[in-house]
């Protein structure tokens, strides 16, 4: 993802918007703007759709895992 910094005047135009369609001079859609709130809401909905509550419960009940020290040790040896 590319992070873009916009001038204050342009940034102010997006204040209070939840979403906006960004078009060029010819009216062609260049992209879409989502507020941070809307972006997070969509990402959370997508993530929740990837796994069921039952799958999460089963995963939490499974034994295993590693300590942070074990993970760091493996990363350092790679």
PDB file with SEQRES, HELIX, SHEET and CRYST1 records, atoms N, CA, C and O in Angstrom:
SEQRES   1 A   78  UNK UNK UNK UNK UNK UNK UNK UNK UNK UNK UNK UNK UNK          
SEQRES   2 A   78  UNK UNK UNK UNK UNK UNK UNK UNK UNK UNK UNK UNK UNK          
SEQRES   3 A   78  UNK UNK UNK UNK UNK UNK UNK UNK UNK UNK UNK UNK UNK          
SEQRES   4 A   78  UNK UNK UNK UNK UNK UNK UNK UNK UNK UNK UNK UNK UNK          
SEQRES   5 A   78  UNK UNK UNK UNK UNK UNK UNK UNK UNK UNK UNK UNK UNK          
SEQRES   6 A   78  UNK UNK UNK UNK UNK UNK UNK UNK UNK UNK UNK UNK UNK          
HELIX    1 AA1 UNK A    8  UNK A   14  1                                   7    
HELIX    2 AA2 UNK A   36  UNK A   50  1                                  15    
HELIX    3 AA3 UNK A   53  UNK A   61  1                                   9    
HELIX    4 AA4 UNK A   68  UNK A   77  1                                  10    
SHEET    1 AA1 2 UNK A  19  UNK A  23  0                                        
SHEET    2 AA1 2 UNK A  29  UNK A  34 -1                                        
CRYST1    1.000    1.000    1.000  90.00  90.00  90.00 P 1           1          
ATOM      1  N   UNK A   1       0.849  -1.168   0.000  1.00  0.00           N  
ATOM      2  CA  UNK A   1       0.000   0.000   0.000  1.00  0.00           C  
ATOM      3  C   UNK A   1       0.897   1.234   0.000  1.00  0.00           C  
ATOM      4  O   UNK A   1       1.939   1.257   0.655  1.00  0.00           O  
ATOM      5  N   UNK A   2       0.493   2.227  -0.719  1.00  0.00           N  
ATOM      6  CA  UNK A   2       1.213   3.492  -0.779  1.00  0.00           C  
ATOM      7  C   UNK A   2       0.537   4.471   0.170  1.00  0.00           C  
ATOM      8  O   UNK A   2      -0.680   4.647   0.126  1.00  0.00           O  
ATOM      9  N   UNK A   3       1.319   5.100   1.016  1.00  0.00           N  
ATOM     10  CA  UNK A   3       0.790   6.114   1.916  1.00  0.00           C  
ATOM     11  C   UNK A   3       1.015   7.474   1.271  1.00  0.00           C  
ATOM     12  O   UNK A   3       2.143   7.825   0.923  1.00  0.00           O  
ATOM     13  N   UNK A   4      -0.067   8.242   1.112  1.00  0.00           N  
ATOM     14  CA  UNK A   4       0.019   9.544   0.461  1.00  0.00           C  
ATOM     15  C   UNK A   4      -0.311  10.639   1.478  1.00  0.00           C  
ATOM     16  O   UNK A   4      -1.229  10.498   2.286  1.00  0.00           O  
ATOM     17  N   UNK A   5       0.436  11.707   1.424  1.00  0.00           N  
ATOM     18  CA  UNK A   5       0.158  12.869   2.256  1.00  0.00           C  
ATOM     19  C   UNK A   5      -0.468  13.934   1.368  1.00  0.00           C  
ATOM     20  O   UNK A   5       0.074  14.271   0.315  1.00  0.00           O  
ATOM     21  N   UNK A   6      -1.608  14.461   1.794  1.00  0.00           N  
ATOM     22  CA  UNK A   6      -2.297  15.482   1.013  1.00  0.00           C  
ATOM     23  C   UNK A   6      -2.224  16.811   1.751  1.00  0.00           C  
ATOM     24  O   UNK A   6      -2.051  16.855   2.969  1.00  0.00           O  
ATOM     25  N   UNK A   7      -2.360  17.879   1.000  1.00  0.00           N  
ATOM     26  CA  UNK A   7      -2.323  19.209   1.587  1.00  0.00           C  
ATOM     27  C   UNK A   7      -3.531  19.405   2.501  1.00  0.00           C  
ATOM     28  O   UNK A   7      -4.560  18.745   2.356  1.00  0.00           O  
ATOM     29  N   UNK A   8      -3.372  20.325   3.438  1.00  0.00           N  
ATOM     30  CA  UNK A   8      -4.400  20.585   4.441  1.00  0.00           C  
ATOM     31  C   UNK A   8      -5.767  20.857   3.809  1.00  0.00           C  
ATOM     32  O   UNK A   8      -6.777  20.343   4.290  1.00  0.00           O  
ATOM     33  N   UNK A   9      -5.815  21.651   2.746  1.00  0.00           N  
ATOM     34  CA  UNK A   9      -7.095  21.993   2.115  1.00  0.00           C  
ATOM     35  C   UNK A   9      -7.829  20.758   1.603  1.00  0.00           C  
ATOM     36  O   UNK A   9      -9.041  20.633   1.775  1.00  0.00           O  
ATOM     37  N   UNK A  10      -7.086  19.845   0.972  1.00  0.00           N  
ATOM     38  CA  UNK A  10      -7.714  18.624   0.464  1.00  0.00           C  
ATOM     39  C   UNK A  10      -8.138  17.724   1.620  1.00  0.00           C  
ATOM     40  O   UNK A  10      -9.235  17.167   1.608  1.00  0.00           O  
ATOM     41  N   UNK A  11      -7.279  17.584   2.605  1.00  0.00           N  
ATOM     42  CA  UNK A  11      -7.620  16.752   3.764  1.00  0.00           C  
ATOM     43  C   UNK A  11      -8.879  17.273   4.448  1.00  0.00           C  
ATOM     44  O   UNK A  11      -9.709  16.484   4.900  1.00  0.00           O  
ATOM     45  N   UNK A  12      -9.029  18.589   4.527  1.00  0.00           N  
ATOM     46  CA  UNK A  12     -10.200  19.186   5.168  1.00  0.00           C  
ATOM     47  C   UNK A  12     -11.481  18.837   4.426  1.00  0.00           C  
ATOM     48  O   UNK A  12     -12.544  18.736   5.039  1.00  0.00           O  
ATOM     49  N   UNK A  13     -11.394  18.654   3.119  1.00  0.00           N  
ATOM     50  CA  UNK A  13     -12.584  18.310   2.335  1.00  0.00           C  
ATOM     51  C   UNK A  13     -13.114  16.921   2.678  1.00  0.00           C  
ATOM     52  O   UNK A  13     -14.290  16.635   2.451  1.00  0.00           O  
ATOM     53  N   UNK A  14     -12.259  16.057   3.222  1.00  0.00           N  
ATOM     54  CA  UNK A  14     -12.669  14.705   3.581  1.00  0.00           C  
ATOM     55  C   UNK A  14     -13.161  14.605   5.025  1.00  0.00           C  
ATOM     56  O   UNK A  14     -13.734  13.587   5.413  1.00  0.00           O  
ATOM     57  N   UNK A  15     -12.945  15.647   5.816  1.00  0.00           N  
ATOM     58  CA  UNK A  15     -13.384  15.630   7.212  1.00  0.00           C  
ATOM     59  C   UNK A  15     -14.888  15.394   7.292  1.00  0.00           C  
ATOM     60  O   UNK A  15     -15.667  16.050   6.601  1.00  0.00           O  
ATOM     61  N   UNK A  16     -15.284  14.460   8.133  1.00  0.00           N  
ATOM     62  CA  UNK A  16     -16.698  14.182   8.337  1.00  0.00           C  
ATOM     63  C   UNK A  16     -17.315  13.236   7.329  1.00  0.00           C  
ATOM     64  O   UNK A  16     -18.453  12.802   7.509  1.00  0.00           O  
ATOM     65  N   UNK A  17     -16.587  12.905   6.265  1.00  0.00           N  
ATOM     66  CA  UNK A  17     -17.116  11.964   5.272  1.00  0.00           C  
ATOM     67  C   UNK A  17     -16.855  10.532   5.719  1.00  0.00           C  
ATOM     68  O   UNK A  17     -15.809  10.232   6.294  1.00  0.00           O  
ATOM     69  N   UNK A  18     -17.806   9.660   5.453  1.00  0.00           N  
ATOM     70  CA  UNK A  18     -17.595   8.242   5.719  1.00  0.00           C  
ATOM     71  C   UNK A  18     -17.015   7.558   4.490  1.00  0.00           C  
ATOM     72  O   UNK A  18     -16.212   6.631   4.599  1.00  0.00           O  
ATOM     73  N   UNK A  19     -17.433   8.029   3.325  1.00  0.00           N  
ATOM     74  CA  UNK A  19     -16.909   7.474   2.082  1.00  0.00           C  
ATOM     75  C   UNK A  19     -17.081   8.496   0.968  1.00  0.00           C  
ATOM     76  O   UNK A  19     -17.949   9.366   1.030  1.00  0.00           O  
ATOM     77  N   UNK A  20     -16.236   8.373  -0.054  1.00  0.00           N  
ATOM     78  CA  UNK A  20     -16.310   9.274  -1.202  1.00  0.00           C  
ATOM     79  C   UNK A  20     -15.716   8.576  -2.420  1.00  0.00           C  
ATOM     80  O   UNK A  20     -14.800   7.762  -2.298  1.00  0.00           O  
ATOM     81  N   UNK A  21     -16.242   8.903  -3.581  1.00  0.00           N  
ATOM     82  CA  UNK A  21     -15.704   8.410  -4.844  1.00  0.00           C  
ATOM     83  C   UNK A  21     -14.793   9.506  -5.383  1.00  0.00           C  
ATOM     84  O   UNK A  21     -15.205  10.662  -5.470  1.00  0.00           O  
ATOM     85  N   UNK A  22     -13.560   9.158  -5.744  1.00  0.00           N  
ATOM     86  CA  UNK A  22     -12.587  10.113  -6.254  1.00  0.00           C  
ATOM     87  C   UNK A  22     -12.532   9.967  -7.776  1.00  0.00           C  
ATOM     88  O   UNK A  22     -12.254   8.883  -8.289  1.00  0.00           O  
ATOM     89  N   UNK A  23     -12.801  11.078  -8.507  1.00  0.00           N  
ATOM     90  CA  UNK A  23     -12.836  11.044  -9.967  1.00  0.00           C  
ATOM     91  C   UNK A  23     -11.823  12.020 -10.557  1.00  0.00           C  
ATOM     92  O   UNK A  23     -11.475  13.023  -9.935  1.00  0.00           O  
ATOM     93  N   UNK A  24     -11.356  11.712 -11.765  1.00  0.00           N  
ATOM     94  CA  UNK A  24     -10.472  12.646 -12.462  1.00  0.00           C  
ATOM     95  C   UNK A  24     -11.326  13.683 -13.194  1.00  0.00           C  
ATOM     96  O   UNK A  24     -12.553  13.678 -13.085  1.00  0.00           O  
ATOM     97  N   UNK A  25     -10.664  14.574 -13.941  1.00  0.00           N  
ATOM     98  CA  UNK A  25     -11.377  15.656 -14.630  1.00  0.00           C  
ATOM     99  C   UNK A  25     -12.386  15.151 -15.649  1.00  0.00           C  
ATOM    100  O   UNK A  25     -13.367  15.834 -15.943  1.00  0.00           O  
ATOM    101  N   UNK A  26     -12.151  13.945 -16.197  1.00  0.00           N  
ATOM    102  CA  UNK A  26     -13.053  13.373 -17.192  1.00  0.00           C  
ATOM    103  C   UNK A  26     -14.223  12.631 -16.550  1.00  0.00           C  
ATOM    104  O   UNK A  26     -15.093  12.116 -17.253  1.00  0.00           O  
ATOM    105  N   UNK A  27     -14.248  12.573 -15.229  1.00  0.00           N  
ATOM    106  CA  UNK A  27     -15.339  11.896 -14.537  1.00  0.00           C  
ATOM    107  C   UNK A  27     -15.111  10.416 -14.302  1.00  0.00           C  
ATOM    108  O   UNK A  27     -15.994   9.724 -13.796  1.00  0.00           O  
ATOM    109  N   UNK A  28     -13.920   9.917 -14.669  1.00  0.00           N  
ATOM    110  CA  UNK A  28     -13.602   8.504 -14.449  1.00  0.00           C  
ATOM    111  C   UNK A  28     -13.199   8.286 -12.990  1.00  0.00           C  
ATOM    112  O   UNK A  28     -12.443   9.068 -12.413  1.00  0.00           O  
ATOM    113  N   UNK A  29     -13.717   7.217 -12.417  1.00  0.00           N  
ATOM    114  CA  UNK A  29     -13.385   6.901 -11.038  1.00  0.00           C  
ATOM    115  C   UNK A  29     -11.913   6.494 -10.937  1.00  0.00           C  
ATOM    116  O   UNK A  29     -11.450   5.590 -11.633  1.00  0.00           O  
ATOM    117  N   UNK A  30     -11.204   7.176 -10.063  1.00  0.00           N  
ATOM    118  CA  UNK A  30      -9.798   6.870  -9.803  1.00  0.00           C  
ATOM    119  C   UNK A  30      -9.688   5.935  -8.603  1.00  0.00           C  
ATOM    120  O   UNK A  30      -8.829   5.053  -8.571  1.00  0.00           O  
ATOM    121  N   UNK A  31     -10.549   6.129  -7.631  1.00  0.00           N  
ATOM    122  CA  UNK A  31     -10.532   5.310  -6.434  1.00  0.00           C  
ATOM    123  C   UNK A  31     -11.632   5.732  -5.486  1.00  0.00           C  
ATOM    124  O   UNK A  31     -12.498   6.540  -5.822  1.00  0.00           O  
ATOM    125  N   UNK A  32     -11.577   5.174  -4.312  1.00  0.00           N  
ATOM    126  CA  UNK A  32     -12.591   5.480  -3.313  1.00  0.00           C  
ATOM    127  C   UNK A  32     -11.907   5.793  -1.988  1.00  0.00           C  
ATOM    128  O   UNK A  32     -10.872   5.217  -1.654  1.00  0.00           O  
ATOM    129  N   UNK A  33     -12.495   6.700  -1.254  1.00  0.00           N  
ATOM    130  CA  UNK A  33     -12.014   7.069   0.067  1.00  0.00           C  
ATOM    131  C   UNK A  33     -12.959   6.476   1.094  1.00  0.00           C  
ATOM    132  O   UNK A  33     -14.178   6.568   0.952  1.00  0.00           O  
ATOM    133  N   UNK A  34     -12.397   5.869   2.126  1.00  0.00           N  
ATOM    134  CA  UNK A  34     -13.170   5.400   3.272  1.00  0.00           C  
ATOM    135  C   UNK A  34     -12.584   6.035   4.515  1.00  0.00           C  
ATOM    136  O   UNK A  34     -11.364   6.089   4.673  1.00  0.00           O  
ATOM    137  N   UNK A  35     -13.444   6.517   5.402  1.00  0.00           N  
ATOM    138  CA  UNK A  35     -12.954   7.039   6.673  1.00  0.00           C  
ATOM    139  C   UNK A  35     -12.287   5.898   7.434  1.00  0.00           C  
ATOM    140  O   UNK A  35     -12.515   4.728   7.127  1.00  0.00           O  
ATOM    141  N   UNK A  36     -11.478   6.229   8.412  1.00  0.00           N  
ATOM    142  CA  UNK A  36     -10.817   5.202   9.223  1.00  0.00           C  
ATOM    143  C   UNK A  36     -11.866   4.310   9.881  1.00  0.00           C  
ATOM    144  O   UNK A  36     -11.690   3.094   9.954  1.00  0.00           O  
ATOM    145  N   UNK A  37     -12.952   4.908  10.357  1.00  0.00           N  
ATOM    146  CA  UNK A  37     -14.031   4.148  10.994  1.00  0.00           C  
ATOM    147  C   UNK A  37     -14.648   3.144  10.027  1.00  0.00           C  
ATOM    148  O   UNK A  37     -14.839   1.978  10.374  1.00  0.00           O  
ATOM    149  N   UNK A  38     -14.957   3.598   8.814  1.00  0.00           N  
ATOM    150  CA  UNK A  38     -15.564   2.703   7.823  1.00  0.00           C  
ATOM    151  C   UNK A  38     -14.584   1.610   7.392  1.00  0.00           C  
ATOM    152  O   UNK A  38     -14.973   0.454   7.229  1.00  0.00           O  
ATOM    153  N   UNK A  39     -13.321   1.976   7.209  1.00  0.00           N  
ATOM    154  CA  UNK A  39     -12.307   1.000   6.815  1.00  0.00           C  
ATOM    155  C   UNK A  39     -12.195  -0.099   7.857  1.00  0.00           C  
ATOM    156  O   UNK A  39     -12.216  -1.283   7.522  1.00  0.00           O  
ATOM    157  N   UNK A  40     -12.076   0.293   9.127  1.00  0.00           N  
ATOM    158  CA  UNK A  40     -11.965  -0.704  10.202  1.00  0.00           C  
ATOM    159  C   UNK A  40     -13.205  -1.586  10.274  1.00  0.00           C  
ATOM    160  O   UNK A  40     -13.099  -2.799  10.454  1.00  0.00           O  
ATOM    161  N   UNK A  41     -14.380  -0.975  10.134  1.00  0.00           N  
ATOM    162  CA  UNK A  41     -15.622  -1.751  10.183  1.00  0.00           C  
ATOM    163  C   UNK A  41     -15.639  -2.813   9.080  1.00  0.00           C  
ATOM    164  O   UNK A  41     -16.005  -3.961   9.333  1.00  0.00           O  
ATOM    165  N   UNK A  42     -15.248  -2.439   7.864  1.00  0.00           N  
ATOM    166  CA  UNK A  42     -15.227  -3.395   6.753  1.00  0.00           C  
ATOM    167  C   UNK A  42     -14.185  -4.491   6.959  1.00  0.00           C  
ATOM    168  O   UNK A  42     -14.441  -5.658   6.665  1.00  0.00           O  
ATOM    169  N   UNK A  43     -13.018  -4.117   7.462  1.00  0.00           N  
ATOM    170  CA  UNK A  43     -11.974  -5.117   7.714  1.00  0.00           C  
ATOM    171  C   UNK A  43     -12.429  -6.102   8.783  1.00  0.00           C  
ATOM    172  O   UNK A  43     -12.217  -7.306   8.642  1.00  0.00           O  
ATOM    173  N   UNK A  44     -13.053  -5.605   9.853  1.00  0.00           N  
ATOM    174  CA  UNK A  44     -13.546  -6.496  10.904  1.00  0.00           C  
ATOM    175  C   UNK A  44     -14.636  -7.426  10.381  1.00  0.00           C  
ATOM    176  O   UNK A  44     -14.653  -8.610  10.717  1.00  0.00           O  
ATOM    177  N   UNK A  45     -15.548  -6.899   9.560  1.00  0.00           N  
ATOM    178  CA  UNK A  45     -16.592  -7.745   8.988  1.00  0.00           C  
ATOM    179  C   UNK A  45     -15.980  -8.828   8.104  1.00  0.00           C  
ATOM    180  O   UNK A  45     -16.396  -9.986   8.145  1.00  0.00           O  
ATOM    181  N   UNK A  46     -14.985  -8.437   7.305  1.00  0.00           N  
ATOM    182  CA  UNK A  46     -14.324  -9.421   6.442  1.00  0.00           C  
ATOM    183  C   UNK A  46     -13.636 -10.492   7.287  1.00  0.00           C  
ATOM    184  O   UNK A  46     -13.770 -11.685   7.017  1.00  0.00           O  
ATOM    185  N   UNK A  47     -12.898 -10.057   8.312  1.00  0.00           N  
ATOM    186  CA  UNK A  47     -12.171 -11.008   9.161  1.00  0.00           C  
ATOM    187  C   UNK A  47     -13.142 -11.954   9.866  1.00  0.00           C  
ATOM    188  O   UNK A  47     -12.879 -13.154   9.954  1.00  0.00           O  
ATOM    189  N   UNK A  48     -14.238 -11.438  10.360  1.00  0.00           N  
ATOM    190  CA  UNK A  48     -15.230 -12.282  11.034  1.00  0.00           C  
ATOM    191  C   UNK A  48     -15.864 -13.282  10.085  1.00  0.00           C  
ATOM    192  O   UNK A  48     -16.279 -14.360  10.511  1.00  0.00           O  
ATOM    193  N   UNK A  49     -15.946 -12.946   8.813  1.00  0.00           N  
ATOM    194  CA  UNK A  49     -16.529 -13.861   7.827  1.00  0.00           C  
ATOM    195  C   UNK A  49     -15.566 -14.989   7.462  1.00  0.00           C  
ATOM    196  O   UNK A  49     -15.984 -15.980   6.863  1.00  0.00           O  
ATOM    197  N   UNK A  50     -14.291 -14.859   7.810  1.00  0.00           N  
ATOM    198  CA  UNK A  50     -13.292 -15.858   7.428  1.00  0.00           C  
ATOM    199  C   UNK A  50     -13.279 -17.060   8.366  1.00  0.00           C  
ATOM    200  O   UNK A  50     -12.799 -18.129   7.988  1.00  0.00           O  
ATOM    201  N   UNK A  51     -13.795 -16.904   9.576  1.00  0.00           N  
ATOM    202  CA  UNK A  51     -13.755 -17.980  10.565  1.00  0.00           C  
ATOM    203  C   UNK A  51     -15.025 -17.919  11.404  1.00  0.00           C  
ATOM    204  O   UNK A  51     -15.496 -16.839  11.762  1.00  0.00           O  
ATOM    205  N   UNK A  52     -15.571 -19.088  11.711  1.00  0.00           N  
ATOM    206  CA  UNK A  52     -16.794 -19.133  12.508  1.00  0.00           C  
ATOM    207  C   UNK A  52     -16.445 -19.087  13.995  1.00  0.00           C  
ATOM    208  O   UNK A  52     -15.302 -19.322  14.387  1.00  0.00           O  
ATOM    209  N   UNK A  53     -17.444 -18.781  14.808  1.00  0.00           N  
ATOM    210  CA  UNK A  53     -17.243 -18.780  16.262  1.00  0.00           C  
ATOM    211  C   UNK A  53     -16.842 -20.165  16.754  1.00  0.00           C  
ATOM    212  O   UNK A  53     -16.007 -20.287  17.651  1.00  0.00           O  
ATOM    213  N   UNK A  54     -17.434 -21.214  16.171  1.00  0.00           N  
ATOM    214  CA  UNK A  54     -17.069 -22.576  16.559  1.00  0.00           C  
ATOM    215  C   UNK A  54     -15.606 -22.873  16.247  1.00  0.00           C  
ATOM    216  O   UNK A  54     -14.915 -23.498  17.051  1.00  0.00           O  
ATOM    217  N   UNK A  55     -15.131 -22.429  15.083  1.00  0.00           N  
ATOM    218  CA  UNK A  55     -13.721 -22.640  14.723  1.00  0.00           C  
ATOM    219  C   UNK A  55     -12.799 -21.917  15.704  1.00  0.00           C  
ATOM    220  O   UNK A  55     -11.756 -22.447  16.084  1.00  0.00           O  
ATOM    221  N   UNK A  56     -13.179 -20.720  16.108  1.00  0.00           N  
ATOM    222  CA  UNK A  56     -12.372 -19.989  17.092  1.00  0.00           C  
ATOM    223  C   UNK A  56     -12.339 -20.721  18.423  1.00  0.00           C  
ATOM    224  O   UNK A  56     -11.278 -20.842  19.037  1.00  0.00           O  
ATOM    225  N   UNK A  57     -13.497 -21.214  18.881  1.00  0.00           N  
ATOM    226  CA  UNK A  57     -13.545 -21.950  20.153  1.00  0.00           C  
ATOM    227  C   UNK A  57     -12.665 -23.199  20.080  1.00  0.00           C  
ATOM    228  O   UNK A  57     -11.909 -23.484  21.009  1.00  0.00           O  
ATOM    229  N   UNK A  58     -12.765 -23.943  18.975  1.00  0.00           N  
ATOM    230  CA  UNK A  58     -11.952 -25.153  18.821  1.00  0.00           C  
ATOM    231  C   UNK A  58     -10.468 -24.817  18.847  1.00  0.00           C  
ATOM    232  O   UNK A  58      -9.675 -25.528  19.464  1.00  0.00           O  
ATOM    233  N   UNK A  59     -10.101 -23.748  18.186  1.00  0.00           N  
ATOM    234  CA  UNK A  59      -8.702 -23.343  18.146  1.00  0.00           C  
ATOM    235  C   UNK A  59      -8.183 -22.992  19.536  1.00  0.00           C  
ATOM    236  O   UNK A  59      -7.058 -23.345  19.892  1.00  0.00           O  
ATOM    237  N   UNK A  60      -8.991 -22.305  20.309  1.00  0.00           N  
ATOM    238  CA  UNK A  60      -8.589 -21.916  21.662  1.00  0.00           C  
ATOM    239  C   UNK A  60      -8.453 -23.108  22.592  1.00  0.00           C  
ATOM    240  O   UNK A  60      -7.686 -23.059  23.553  1.00  0.00           O  
ATOM    241  N   UNK A  61      -9.193 -24.185  22.317  1.00  0.00           N  
ATOM    242  CA  UNK A  61      -9.152 -25.373  23.166  1.00  0.00           C  
ATOM    243  C   UNK A  61      -8.005 -26.313  22.816  1.00  0.00           C  
ATOM    244  O   UNK A  61      -7.691 -27.212  23.597  1.00  0.00           O  
ATOM    245  N   UNK A  62      -7.373 -26.126  21.662  1.00  0.00           N  
ATOM    246  CA  UNK A  62      -6.299 -27.026  21.242  1.00  0.00           C  
ATOM    247  C   UNK A  62      -5.029 -26.727  22.036  1.00  0.00           C  
ATOM    248  O   UNK A  62      -4.664 -25.569  22.237  1.00  0.00           O  
ATOM    249  N   UNK A  63      -4.371 -27.784  22.479  1.00  0.00           N  
ATOM    250  CA  UNK A  63      -3.103 -27.584  23.187  1.00  0.00           C  
ATOM    251  C   UNK A  63      -2.004 -27.192  22.208  1.00  0.00           C  
ATOM    252  O   UNK A  63      -2.151 -27.340  20.995  1.00  0.00           O  
ATOM    253  N   UNK A  64      -0.931 -26.703  22.742  1.00  0.00           N  
ATOM    254  CA  UNK A  64       0.207 -26.388  21.882  1.00  0.00           C  
ATOM    255  C   UNK A  64       0.546 -24.924  21.934  1.00  0.00           C  
ATOM    256  O   UNK A  64       0.147 -24.199  22.845  1.00  0.00           O  
ATOM    257  N   UNK A  65       1.273 -24.516  20.959  1.00  0.00           N  
ATOM    258  CA  UNK A  65       1.729 -23.142  20.915  1.00  0.00           C  
ATOM    259  C   UNK A  65       3.168 -23.049  21.391  1.00  0.00           C  
ATOM    260  O   UNK A  65       3.757 -24.033  21.839  1.00  0.00           O  
ATOM    261  N   UNK A  66       3.718 -21.858  21.286  1.00  0.00           N  
ATOM    262  CA  UNK A  66       5.104 -21.638  21.693  1.00  0.00           C  
ATOM    263  C   UNK A  66       5.184 -20.362  22.510  1.00  0.00           C  
ATOM    264  O   UNK A  66       4.342 -19.471  22.397  1.00  0.00           O  
ATOM    265  N   UNK A  67       6.200 -20.298  23.320  1.00  0.00           N  
ATOM    266  CA  UNK A  67       6.425 -19.090  24.088  1.00  0.00           C  
ATOM    267  C   UNK A  67       7.065 -18.045  23.173  1.00  0.00           C  
ATOM    268  O   UNK A  67       7.580 -18.373  22.105  1.00  0.00           O  
ATOM    269  N   UNK A  68       7.027 -16.805  23.599  1.00  0.00           N  
ATOM    270  CA  UNK A  68       7.658 -15.741  22.831  1.00  0.00           C  
ATOM    271  C   UNK A  68       9.161 -15.989  22.715  1.00  0.00           C  
ATOM    272  O   UNK A  68       9.753 -15.719  21.670  1.00  0.00           O  
ATOM    273  N   UNK A  69       9.772 -16.493  23.760  1.00  0.00           N  
ATOM    274  CA  UNK A  69      11.204 -16.795  23.725  1.00  0.00           C  
ATOM    275  C   UNK A  69      11.519 -17.836  22.651  1.00  0.00           C  
ATOM    276  O   UNK A  69      12.529 -17.727  21.956  1.00  0.00           O  
ATOM    277  N   UNK A  70      10.660 -18.838  22.515  1.00  0.00           N  
ATOM    278  CA  UNK A  70      10.865 -19.861  21.486  1.00  0.00           C  
ATOM    279  C   UNK A  70      10.731 -19.274  20.083  1.00  0.00           C  
ATOM    280  O   UNK A  70      11.487 -19.628  19.178  1.00  0.00           O  
ATOM    281  N   UNK A  71       9.777 -18.387  19.916  1.00  0.00           N  
ATOM    282  CA  UNK A  71       9.583 -17.749  18.615  1.00  0.00           C  
ATOM    283  C   UNK A  71      10.787 -16.895  18.261  1.00  0.00           C  
ATOM    284  O   UNK A  71      11.290 -16.965  17.140  1.00  0.00           O  
ATOM    285  N   UNK A  72      11.261 -16.078  19.222  1.00  0.00           N  
ATOM    286  CA  UNK A  72      12.442 -15.230  18.980  1.00  0.00           C  
ATOM    287  C   UNK A  72      13.656 -16.084  18.645  1.00  0.00           C  
ATOM    288  O   UNK A  72      14.434 -15.743  17.754  1.00  0.00           O  
ATOM    289  N   UNK A  73      13.816 -17.183  19.350  1.00  0.00           N  
ATOM    290  CA  UNK A  73      14.958 -18.063  19.111  1.00  0.00           C  
ATOM    291  C   UNK A  73      14.934 -18.611  17.695  1.00  0.00           C  
ATOM    292  O   UNK A  73      15.967 -18.657  17.028  1.00  0.00           O  
ATOM    293  N   UNK A  74      13.766 -19.024  17.235  1.00  0.00           N  
ATOM    294  CA  UNK A  74      13.660 -19.550  15.884  1.00  0.00           C  
ATOM    295  C   UNK A  74      13.939 -18.455  14.860  1.00  0.00           C  
ATOM    296  O   UNK A  74      14.645 -18.692  13.880  1.00  0.00           O  
ATOM    297  N   UNK A  75      13.390 -17.251  15.078  1.00  0.00           N  
ATOM    298  CA  UNK A  75      13.607 -16.158  14.141  1.00  0.00           C  
ATOM    299  C   UNK A  75      15.079 -15.772  14.060  1.00  0.00           C  
ATOM    300  O   UNK A  75      15.571 -15.433  12.983  1.00  0.00           O  
ATOM    301  N   UNK A  76      15.783 -15.819  15.181  1.00  0.00           N  
ATOM    302  CA  UNK A  76      17.201 -15.466  15.200  1.00  0.00           C  
ATOM    303  C   UNK A  76      18.051 -16.495  14.486  1.00  0.00           C  
ATOM    304  O   UNK A  76      19.111 -16.165  13.955  1.00  0.00           O  
ATOM    305  N   UNK A  77      17.593 -17.749  14.466  1.00  0.00           N  
ATOM    306  CA  UNK A  77      18.385 -18.803  13.816  1.00  0.00           C  
ATOM    307  C   UNK A  77      18.145 -18.877  12.316  1.00  0.00           C  
ATOM    308  O   UNK A  77      18.870 -19.581  11.613  1.00  0.00           O  
ATOM    309  N   UNK A  78      17.153 -18.171  11.816  1.00  0.00           N  
ATOM    310  CA  UNK A  78      16.847 -18.228  10.379  1.00  0.00           C  
ATOM    311  C   UNK A  78      17.701 -17.280   9.583  1.00  0.00           C  
ATOM    312  O   UNK A  78      17.568 -17.208   8.361  1.00  0.00           O  
TER     313      UNK A  78                                                      
END                                                                             
